[in-house]
Amino acid sequence: MSTTLTEAPRSGDTTKPRLLRGLSWLVVRQHRGALLTLLGATVLGSLWIMYERSSMKDVLTAAGWPEKDVMSLNFDSDGVNLVVSALGALPLLLAVFIGAPLIAGDKENGTAQLVTTQSVSRGRWATAKLAWTYGAVLVTGVVLSVVFTWWWKPYRSVFPYDWASGSIFDITGPVLPALCLFLTAVGVTIGVLVRRTLPAMAAGLFFSWGFGVFWDEMIVHLASTRTLVYPLDADMPARLNDSLEVDRWISSADGHLYGWGLCSKTTEKATDACIEKHGIVNNVYEYLEYNQMGGMQWLGAALLLAGTAVLTAFVLWRVSRRPL
């Protein structure tokens, strides 16, 4: 006859209280590598931005800025370019390395089946994973955006990128954290549909790149454009030097618009004849101004967050209704 022994609890046994329990503890422990990576990227990225800001400040101060014109100053912009490129690539990297494997990896290695055969429902399990992942991604995006905006705004006039370029628009204000959340949600969604880690990562990379191209084209549609009419032989007003050109025409006195290149002839005589023939007297300039940037960014962020909400709802529905 065999006897099964069980260890009785010790009266003096004490266990350290855990900050996290249950499903939250499991999710954080399972994805501690990704969460620590995001924490490290946030801290090191912030320090890097602060260092580059200090370097730029020293160079500009030594050159006498802002009292002196330093537009021709050839300061080292390699650091600036690297920071801008790294922040611009962050949402794509999150989609590929955080979002795509989040659920697809668990499906592939069997963790999903193990967890969801316990007392935890699939919907609750997916909600916990998304909540922790989105929270970490949001913190990273917000902190890096705040620190970079703190660097860029005072030095906007001498920065090697203008406000309307996708590079700056996407990594300042609320756009960076919104982009990070949206593309992470895209990666998660692709992972749920593909159910294999490497194909999901490849698809996430391709989609994120394509969305980046689309998003840059969308920027000009986030606000109502303004139009300025000024004489044909006059210089463009100086206040428009910081504007984003949307389109440009030439027009006759009665307001009829013609394409900018209509009278771009090979000789000055032919050009003058064309201008006289069509009665062209004005330049017409359609543009967006810097003071519209804030509204454009908040509208863009709202659209991205709405997309995130839709994708998240779909993921939770799919995970809850379909076997993993």
ABEGO torsion letter per residue (X at the ends): XBBBBBBBBBAABBBBBBABBEAAAAAAAAAAAAAAAAAAAAAAAAAAAAAAAAAAAAAAAAAGOAABBAAABBBBAAAAAAAAAAAAAAAAAAAAAAAAAAAAAAAAAGAAAAAAABABBAAAAAAAAAAAAAAAAAAAAAAAAAAAAAAAAAAAAABABBAABAAAAAABEAAAAAAAAAAAAAAAAAAAAAGBAAAAAAAAAAAAAAAAAAAAAAAAAABBBBBBBBBAABBBBAAAAABBBABBBBBBAAGBBBBAAAABBABAAAAAAAAAAAGBABBBBBBBBAAAAAAAAAAAAAAAAAAAAAAAAAAAAAAAABBX
